Amino acid sequence: MRFYSPPRRKPTIVIVALIDIMTVLLIFFAVATTFKKTHPILKIELPQAGSGEQASTHQPLLISITPPPNEKIYINGQEIPMPQLESRLKEERKKNPELGIALQSDRKASFGLVVRVMDIARKAGYEQLPAFIDQEKSPSAAP
């Protein structure tokens, strides 16, 4: 005896429903991550002192010396003749007494010119004159 069995349908996946579910999940995770707040791992309280000095937030006056044959002196990118250098440095010192200076010189610039600029800076009242250097070679590797 044969029993009646209805014909089997192929199982199908409804893509529209999957797209809807994935869209809802994507929106949920996007919203959930934007509200996530990060908390600091360490909470540090810095000590207070009454005798500390305020750090200078001013950029230093940059004195640049170009290489020969046209050795020129620049202050913050503006060319200045050697005779006017001292008066310009004194003028800048009067405007802001806390302003520092820094020296940037090409390695081929004459040592005499660098020393003269340093001397003029000291006469203008600048005690410290840091210099920018290129640390591509160690001093022991110099020829």
Residue, then its C-alpha position, 0 to 999 in steps of 0.5 A: m500500500r502506498f501512502y500519499s506524500p505531498p511533493r517536497r519543496k526545495p528549502t529557500i532562504v529569504i534574502v530580503a529578511l536577511i538584509d533587513i536583519m543585517t541592516v538592523l544589526l549594523i545600525f545597532f552596532a554603529v549607534a552603540t559604539t558612538f555612545k561608548k565613553t572611554h575612561p582614563i586608566l590612571k587618574i593622576e593628580l599633579p603636585q602643586a608648588g608655589s615657587g615654580e616658574q611659568a614655562s615660556t610659550h613664545q617661539p624663539l627668534l630664529i637666526s639663520i645663516t646661509p652658506p657661502p658665497n652669499e652668506k646672509i643672515y635671516i631673522n625668522g625668515q626675513e633677511i637682515p644686514m649685519p650692521q642692523l642685526e644688533s639694533r634689531l635684536k635689542e628692539e626685539r628684546k625691548k618688545n619681549p624680554e622673555l623672548g629667547i633666540a636660537l641659531q641655525s647655520d649651514r655647515k659650510a657657513s664661515f665660523g667667523l660669521v657664526v662667532r660674530v653673530m653669537d657675539i652680537a647676540r650676547k651684546a644685545g642681552y641674550e645670554q643663552l644661544p641654543a643652536f640647531i644641529d643635524q644628528e645624521k652622523s655621530p661625532s666619532a664618525a666625522p672625518 
